[in-house]
């Protein structure tokens, strides 16, 4: 961060249906574009502001727990900080809300300080379809889903792997990720999402289309089209499988971003910038008949 500036953390939510994703684009409506324009206008700045976000969501994807930061000159923060939240509420469109604006601790970075991101994907498999009031947030699947089978399949995907088979390739970007949690549940009556099949997906980071492709593979298991081991077989192949559909974006919501304690932020920033590789097996000494596996690289 430049001298004479303050790093400000923003916690926000948005309905992604009318947005072409997070990242600013020319002639397209995006969350970043709306928020940066609102910040510039309410603080009466003669220059643009630039946000850094925890996770750049795709077109149509929602967020309840998105995190971003912006660096503001100290005098600008001193003048507008206390009034900024209320002014943003008056300026932003109704499908974007900022819930919190506060000075971030030293070394905080919305993107590189994050240690995990948690998404939820909501699926309705009722024969009558989806509640019309939730049609923009729940995918309808026209066959009954066995959540138990999907959880068996999900358990085989946990850990650090190359998720190339579930990612849209981007030049120069790694597809190695650590999948920390992946499970399905059907909330009971009286709870939010009652009756739906809801996937919780938590990882240190995600590559493009990863969650939606994972869900697509597990739906094939849940409705009986593929055996329990199918998603893991696709993962091991490291190439896209034509049988796996990338499901629609509107069922996906970024629910929460996790950060370490303040005194560990600097170390996390450095680790997150390291390019990851998977550990390679170490050949066994001649004559032993066994092999050992190298220790995994530090999480990044």
N, C-alpha and C positions, 0 to 999 in steps of 0.2 A: 504494500500500500504506500502511496506517495506521502511524503511529509505534509503536515497541515491538513490531513483528511481524517475522516471518521468512517469506519466500516459499519454499515447499518444492516441488520438482519430483518427480513420480511417473511412472515409466515402467511400463506395464502391458499385460497381454494378457487376452483373454477369448474364450470360445466363446459366440457370440450366440444359439444356438438356443433357449435357455430364457429369454431376456430380451426385454422390450418396448422394446428400444433402449437408448441411453445415458441419456437425460434422465429424471430422477426423475418418477414419476407416482403419483398416489394409487391404491392397491389394485392396482398392477401391479408386477411385479418388473423392476427396471432395474439397469444396471451402476452408475450414479451412486448410486442408493439403497443398494445393497449396500456400496459402498465408503465412502460418507459415514457410514453407520451403523457400519461396522467401525472407522473412524478415531475416531469419538466414543467408542466403547466401550473400545477398547484404551488410549486416552489418558485415560479416565475424565473426560470433559468434561461439564459440566452444560448445555452449549448445543450446538446443531448446528454442523457444519462445512459449508463450501460449496466444492465443487470447480469449477474452470474447466478445460475440456477443449479439446484441439486441434481435434477434429472430432466432432460428435454423430452417431454411427452410428444407423441405423434398426434396427427390430426384426429379429432374425435375422442381422444382419451381424456378422462376427467382427473381432477386432483382435489383431495381434501386436506392433505398435509404437505403441500409443496413448500420448499424453502428457497429463498434467493437472497443475494446481498448486493448492495450498491455502495460505492465509496463517494462520500460527499465532503465538500470543503467544510472545515470546522465551523466557519461563520454561517454557512448555510444550515448546517445541522442545529446550531444554537438558535437560529431564528425560527426554523420551521419544525423542529423535532417534535415538540409537544402537541402541535396541531396537525401533524401530517396524517395520522390515522383517520381523523374525522374528515379532513379535506379529501383524502382519497376515496372515502365512502361516498362523498357527494359527487365525485368526478367520474369514477369508474362505472362501466356498464354493469348491469345487474348479474351477468354471468361470471364476473370476477370479483372476489372479495379479499381484502387484506385484513387479517385478524390481529396481527401484532407487528409493531415497528419498534425496534430497540437497538441500542448500540451493541455490536457484537464484541465478544472477548478477543484479546490479542490472538493472532494467527488463525482466526476463524475464516473458513472458505466454504461457501455453501456447497460447492461441488467436491473439492478435494478433501475436505475434512470429514465428509460423510463416511460412515462405516457400514451402513446398510440402507436399503430402500425397501419398503414393504408395499406391495400392490394387492388388490383384491380383484378377482374376476367373478362376476355374478351371472349365473345361468339359470333359466327357468325351463323345466321340462314338463310342465303341466300340459295335458293334451289340449286344453282350451286356449293356451297361449300365455302371454305375459300381461300383467296388470297394465292397462294403457297409461296410467299415471307414471309408470316406471319404464316405459318402452325405450327411453333414451339412455338407460343405465343397465339394462338386463338383456342378455342374449337369449332368444328362444331356441331351444333344441327340441326337435320334433320326435325324439325317442326317449324313453325313460333311461335315467342314468343310475348306475350302481356306484355310489360314492366309495364303498369299501374296496372295490376293484381299482378305482382311480387312485386311492391312497396307497394300495400295494404298488402300483406303477410309479407313483410319485416318490416313494421311499428309495427307489433304485436310482434316482437322479440327483440325490443330495451330495454335496461335497464340491470340491474343486475339479472342474472338467473343462475341456474345450467344447463350447456349445455352438460350434460352427454349424452344426446341422439344424439349429434352431434360431439362427441369426441371419439377417440380411447383411451380406458382406460389405464392408467399407474398406477402401484401400488404406493400408497401413495401420488398421485398427486391430487389436487383439480380440479374440472371442473367448478367451479364458476367463471364467467367472467362478465364484464360490457361491453355490446355492445353499443357503442356510436353513430354509424352511420351505416346504411345499406340501400342503395338505388341503383336503376338501372336507366340508361339513355342511349339514343341513340345519340351520338354526331352528330351534323349537318355536311353537306358537307363542306370541307375545314378545319375541326378540326381533330386532331389526333383521330384515332379509329372511324372515320365517318362510319355509317352504322352498327356498331356492337352494341350488347347489353352489356353494361359494368357495372359491379357491383362494387361499392365502399364499402368496409367493414373496419370499424375502431373500435378497442376495446382497453381496457387497456392492454390486453394480449390475447393470443389464445392458446387453447389446441390442441393436435395432430389431424389433419384432420378437424378441426372445420370449416374453411372457405369453403373448398371443399364440405363438407357435407351440409352446409347451402345453397350453390349454387345449389347442387343437388336437395334439397327439393323445392327450388323456381322455378327451371326449370319445375318441374312437375305441378306447378301452371300456369306458363307462357304458356305452350303448351296445357293446358286444361285437363290434366290427373287427377288433384286433385283440390279441392276447395281452396279458398283463406285462409281459416282457418287451412289448413292441416299442414303447418310448425309449427304453434304455438301449435297445438295438439301434434305433435311429441315432441316438447320441454317440454311440461307439463308432458309427460309420463316418461321422464328421462331415457329411454332405447332406444337402437338403433332400428330403424324401417327398416325392410327388403326392403321396397319400396323406401327408400332414398339411392341413389347411391352416393358414394364419387367420384366426377368428376375427370377427369384426371388432373395431376399437371401442365401441360405445359401452361394452360390458366391463371395461377396465378402468380402475381408479387407483391413483397413487394415494395411499392412505397415510403414510408416515415416513419420515427420514430420521435415521439415528445418527447421533454424533458422540464422540468420546468426551471424557471429562476435559475441562478447559486446559489443564496442564499437559494434555496429550495431543492437542490440536496440531502443534508444529510437527511432531513426529509423524502423525497421520498424513499430513499434507505431503511430506517427502515420500512416504511409502506409496501413496496413491498415484504418484507420478512415475513410479517404476514400471517399465514394461514387463509384463508377466510371461513366464514360460512354465510349462509343466515339468515336474521332476522326471528325469529319465532313469530307468532301471540300471542299477550297477551290476555288471556281470559277476556271477559267483566265481570264487577262486577255483582253479582247475581241480577237479576230483571231488568237490564237496557235494555236487548234485543239487545245490540250493541256490537261490538268488536273493539279494537284498534290494530294497528300494530306497532311493535317495530321499533325504528329508525334504519336505515341501518347502518351496520358497516362501518368504514372508508374504502375508496377505497384503494385497494391493487393489 
